[in-house]
Amino acid sequence: QVIPVKYPRNVSLPVSAVIQNIGLNTEDDFELVATIRTHPDGNVVYRDTVQAIEAIAPAISQTYDFRNFVPNDVGQYRVTICANLRGAVDQQPSNDCMPRTGNHVFQVLYNEEAGASEILVPKATGEYYQNRPFSPEGVIVNGGIIDLTDVPVRMNIYKMPQRTLVYTNRQIVPDVNAQVPINFARAVFAPFTPAEAGAYQACLVTEYPGDPVTTNNEVCLDFNVNAN
């Protein structure tokens, strides 16, 4: 099934399709071919062929199951399933494969994976003043298969352009649902009081133990503090 359904790595996944005889003659000599490729690069990682098991009368549909697919790597995949008529000449080959246009893309993910999504406070266009405190806020995302609990999240603020760390605060997000689209959670941090005016950078960082993907653990945002 397509995104946002999440499939786990190294778990056997069923592959099946429904075909229909839309001609006027009963068909009993055909085969079905299922091909799975990585997306978007298109490397073939799975192919299976199923022969006709029974005659299909006009207007009748039949479900066919293929060999299960076991994904070894996380990422996105696309599947194509084609029906090849062998006992006669197929007079409408344009509908032999699904999908007919575009890609049927599904995803394989880690069981537990957390990432930083966005910074809500401060905002790049917000108004902030020297010696006036504000409470930073950010949003994290659960990119894994299962719900996450007790996710450590940190907010760092740097004085630019030297990028001097002037604030750091760590909070624990108690729960992040895995189900899309509610797989986000907000983190609110202790107030930050900028000691001087100028340019700053805020960075939201997830510190989940054993996180298998570290490239999405930090998001940063530049903002300015006005003189008081």
PEVEN-V535876 format. One record per residue. N is the residue number from 1. PSI is psi in whole degrees, -180 to 180 (NA if undefined). OMEGA is omega in degrees with one decimal (NA if undefined). BURIAL is + if it has 16 or more other ideal C-beta (glycine too) atoms within 10 Angstrom, else -. Layout:
# PEVEN-V535876
n->N psi->PSI omega->OMEGA burial->BURIAL
n->N psi->PSI omega->OMEGA burial->BURIAL
This chain:
# PEVEN-V535876
n->1 psi->154 omega->-172.7 burial->-
n->2 psi->165 omega->172.8 burial->-
n->3 psi->136 omega->22.4 burial->-
n->4 psi->13 omega->174.7 burial->-
n->5 psi->137 omega->-178.3 burial->-
n->6 psi->128 omega->177.0 burial->+
n->7 psi->143 omega->-179.6 burial->+
n->8 psi->154 omega->176.2 burial->-
n->9 psi->148 omega->176.2 burial->+
n->10 psi->25 omega->176.2 burial->-
n->11 psi->137 omega->-176.9 burial->-
n->12 psi->121 omega->-177.3 burial->-
n->13 psi->132 omega->178.0 burial->+
n->14 psi->146 omega->175.8 burial->-
n->15 psi->122 omega->-178.5 burial->+
n->16 psi->161 omega->-178.9 burial->-
n->17 psi->159 omega->176.0 burial->+
n->18 psi->129 omega->174.4 burial->-
n->19 psi->159 omega->-179.6 burial->+
n->20 psi->139 omega->173.2 burial->-
n->21 psi->108 omega->-179.5 burial->+
n->22 psi->12 omega->175.5 burial->-
n->23 psi->-173 omega->-178.1 burial->-
n->24 psi->-12 omega->-178.1 burial->-
n->25 psi->149 omega->173.6 burial->-
n->26 psi->136 omega->-177.8 burial->-
n->27 psi->133 omega->178.6 burial->+
n->28 psi->8 omega->-179.2 burial->-
n->29 psi->88 omega->-180.0 burial->-
n->30 psi->167 omega->176.3 burial->+
n->31 psi->156 omega->176.3 burial->-
n->32 psi->138 omega->-179.0 burial->+
n->33 psi->123 omega->176.5 burial->+
n->34 psi->129 omega->-179.7 burial->+
n->35 psi->130 omega->176.8 burial->+
n->36 psi->131 omega->179.5 burial->+
n->37 psi->154 omega->170.2 burial->+
n->38 psi->151 omega->-178.9 burial->-
n->39 psi->130 omega->12.5 burial->+
n->40 psi->0 omega->-171.2 burial->-
n->41 psi->-23 omega->169.9 burial->-
n->42 psi->21 omega->176.1 burial->-
n->43 psi->130 omega->-178.4 burial->-
n->44 psi->125 omega->-180.0 burial->-
n->45 psi->-6 omega->-177.1 burial->-
n->46 psi->139 omega->171.2 burial->+
n->47 psi->134 omega->179.4 burial->-
n->48 psi->144 omega->-179.1 burial->+
n->49 psi->134 omega->179.5 burial->-
n->50 psi->129 omega->178.5 burial->+
n->51 psi->157 omega->177.6 burial->-
n->52 psi->134 omega->-179.0 burial->+
n->53 psi->-15 omega->178.7 burial->-
n->54 psi->159 omega->178.5 burial->-
n->55 psi->142 omega->178.4 burial->-
n->56 psi->120 omega->-179.5 burial->+
n->57 psi->163 omega->178.2 burial->-
n->58 psi->138 omega->177.4 burial->-
n->59 psi->4 omega->-178.9 burial->-
n->60 psi->141 omega->177.0 burial->-
n->61 psi->152 omega->180.0 burial->-
n->62 psi->136 omega->177.3 burial->+
n->63 psi->135 omega->178.5 burial->-
n->64 psi->137 omega->179.2 burial->+
n->65 psi->139 omega->177.9 burial->-
n->66 psi->175 omega->173.0 burial->+
n->67 psi->140 omega->-179.2 burial->-
n->68 psi->152 omega->178.6 burial->-
n->69 psi->128 omega->178.6 burial->+
n->70 psi->103 omega->-179.8 burial->-
n->71 psi->128 omega->179.1 burial->+
n->72 psi->-18 omega->-175.5 burial->-
n->73 psi->148 omega->172.8 burial->-
n->74 psi->159 omega->179.5 burial->+
n->75 psi->-167 omega->179.8 burial->-
n->76 psi->144 omega->179.7 burial->+
n->77 psi->159 omega->172.8 burial->+
n->78 psi->143 omega->-176.4 burial->+
n->79 psi->140 omega->174.0 burial->+
n->80 psi->134 omega->177.9 burial->-
n->81 psi->126 omega->-175.7 burial->+
n->82 psi->144 omega->174.9 burial->+
n->83 psi->120 omega->-178.6 burial->+
n->84 psi->113 omega->179.0 burial->-
n->85 psi->127 omega->-176.2 burial->+
n->86 psi->-23 omega->-176.1 burial->-
n->87 psi->-5 omega->-179.4 burial->-
n->88 psi->176 omega->177.4 burial->-
n->89 psi->122 omega->178.1 burial->-
n->90 psi->117 omega->-175.4 burial->+
n->91 psi->1 omega->174.7 burial->-
n->92 psi->73 omega->-175.5 burial->-
n->93 psi->-10 omega->-176.4 burial->-
n->94 psi->-19 omega->-179.1 burial->-
n->95 psi->20 omega->-176.9 burial->-
n->96 psi->-22 omega->-176.1 burial->+
n->97 psi->147 omega->173.2 burial->-
n->98 psi->138 omega->-2.2 burial->-
n->99 psi->155 omega->-179.5 burial->-
n->100 psi->-35 omega->175.2 burial->-
n->101 psi->156 omega->178.9 burial->-
n->102 psi->-159 omega->-176.4 burial->-
n->103 psi->142 omega->173.6 burial->+
n->104 psi->93 omega->-170.3 burial->-
n->105 psi->130 omega->173.0 burial->-
n->106 psi->167 omega->-173.4 burial->+
n->107 psi->150 omega->175.7 burial->+
n->108 psi->129 omega->-172.8 burial->+
n->109 psi->166 omega->173.2 burial->+
n->110 psi->160 omega->176.1 burial->+
n->111 psi->-47 omega->-177.7 burial->-
n->112 psi->122 omega->179.2 burial->+
n->113 psi->122 omega->-179.0 burial->+
n->114 psi->149 omega->178.8 burial->+
n->115 psi->158 omega->174.7 burial->+
n->116 psi->131 omega->-176.2 burial->+
n->117 psi->-59 omega->-178.7 burial->+
n->118 psi->161 omega->174.9 burial->-
n->119 psi->124 omega->179.3 burial->+
n->120 psi->-40 omega->177.8 burial->-
n->121 psi->125 omega->4.8 burial->+
n->122 psi->166 omega->173.6 burial->+
n->123 psi->152 omega->-179.6 burial->-
n->124 psi->-31 omega->-178.6 burial->-
n->125 psi->8 omega->-178.3 burial->-
n->126 psi->163 omega->178.0 burial->-
n->127 psi->119 omega->-179.0 burial->-
n->128 psi->148 omega->-171.2 burial->+
n->129 psi->147 omega->176.2 burial->-
n->130 psi->134 omega->178.2 burial->-
n->131 psi->11 omega->177.3 burial->-
n->132 psi->117 omega->-173.7 burial->-
n->133 psi->154 omega->168.9 burial->-
n->134 psi->157 omega->-177.9 burial->+
n->135 psi->114 omega->177.4 burial->-
n->136 psi->149 omega->177.2 burial->+
n->137 psi->149 omega->177.2 burial->+
n->138 psi->169 omega->-179.7 burial->+
n->139 psi->132 omega->175.6 burial->+
n->140 psi->162 omega->-176.3 burial->+
n->141 psi->141 omega->173.7 burial->+
n->142 psi->108 omega->-179.7 burial->+
n->143 psi->13 omega->-177.5 burial->+
n->144 psi->-169 omega->-176.4 burial->+
n->145 psi->-36 omega->-173.4 burial->+
n->146 psi->162 omega->176.8 burial->-
n->147 psi->146 omega->178.7 burial->-
n->148 psi->145 omega->175.8 burial->+
n->149 psi->148 omega->175.2 burial->-
n->150 psi->62 omega->-179.4 burial->-
n->151 psi->117 omega->177.1 burial->+
n->152 psi->132 omega->-179.6 burial->-
n->153 psi->138 omega->-177.1 burial->+
n->154 psi->143 omega->170.9 burial->+
n->155 psi->122 omega->174.9 burial->+
n->156 psi->139 omega->175.8 burial->+
n->157 psi->131 omega->-175.9 burial->+
n->158 psi->144 omega->171.5 burial->+
n->159 psi->124 omega->-177.9 burial->+
n->160 psi->158 omega->6.4 burial->-
n->161 psi->-5 omega->-179.1 burial->-
n->162 psi->-13 omega->-176.5 burial->-
n->163 psi->53 omega->177.4 burial->-
n->164 psi->127 omega->-178.9 burial->-
n->165 psi->120 omega->-178.6 burial->-
n->166 psi->-6 omega->-178.7 burial->-
n->167 psi->136 omega->171.0 burial->+
n->168 psi->136 omega->-179.2 burial->-
n->169 psi->136 omega->-176.7 burial->+
n->170 psi->131 omega->177.1 burial->-
n->171 psi->160 omega->177.0 burial->+
n->172 psi->120 omega->174.4 burial->-
n->173 psi->119 omega->-170.5 burial->+
n->174 psi->-30 omega->-174.5 burial->-
n->175 psi->136 omega->173.8 burial->-
n->176 psi->115 omega->-178.1 burial->+
n->177 psi->150 omega->178.7 burial->-
n->178 psi->-15 omega->-173.1 burial->+
n->179 psi->127 omega->175.0 burial->-
n->180 psi->137 omega->9.7 burial->-
n->181 psi->20 omega->-177.3 burial->-
n->182 psi->27 omega->-178.0 burial->-
n->183 psi->39 omega->177.5 burial->+
n->184 psi->153 omega->177.4 burial->-
n->185 psi->147 omega->-177.8 burial->+
n->186 psi->144 omega->174.5 burial->-
n->187 psi->129 omega->178.5 burial->+
n->188 psi->131 omega->-173.2 burial->+
n->189 psi->167 omega->178.2 burial->+
n->190 psi->151 omega->-177.0 burial->-
n->191 psi->146 omega->175.8 burial->-
n->192 psi->131 omega->178.3 burial->+
n->193 psi->107 omega->179.6 burial->-
n->194 psi->128 omega->-176.3 burial->+
n->195 psi->-20 omega->-179.5 burial->-
n->196 psi->160 omega->178.3 burial->-
n->197 psi->164 omega->177.3 burial->-
n->198 psi->-165 omega->-177.4 burial->-
n->199 psi->139 omega->179.4 burial->-
n->200 psi->164 omega->172.6 burial->+
n->201 psi->130 omega->176.4 burial->+
n->202 psi->138 omega->-179.9 burial->+
n->203 psi->126 omega->175.9 burial->+
n->204 psi->128 omega->-173.0 burial->+
n->205 psi->129 omega->171.3 burial->+
n->206 psi->139 omega->-177.1 burial->+
n->207 psi->44 omega->-177.7 burial->-
n->208 psi->127 omega->-176.7 burial->+
n->209 psi->133 omega->177.7 burial->-
n->210 psi->17 omega->179.9 burial->-
n->211 psi->121 omega->-175.6 burial->+
n->212 psi->-16 omega->179.3 burial->-
n->213 psi->113 omega->-177.6 burial->-
n->214 psi->-9 omega->-176.2 burial->-
n->215 psi->-17 omega->-179.2 burial->-
n->216 psi->19 omega->-174.6 burial->+
n->217 psi->-6 omega->-176.6 burial->+
n->218 psi->135 omega->169.2 burial->-
n->219 psi->143 omega->-176.7 burial->+
n->220 psi->156 omega->-177.6 burial->-
n->221 psi->136 omega->177.8 burial->+
n->222 psi->139 omega->176.8 burial->-
n->223 psi->169 omega->-177.9 burial->+
n->224 psi->148 omega->175.3 burial->+
n->225 psi->128 omega->-179.6 burial->+
n->226 psi->156 omega->175.9 burial->-
n->227 psi->146 omega->-179.1 burial->-
n->228 psi->NA omega->NA burial->-
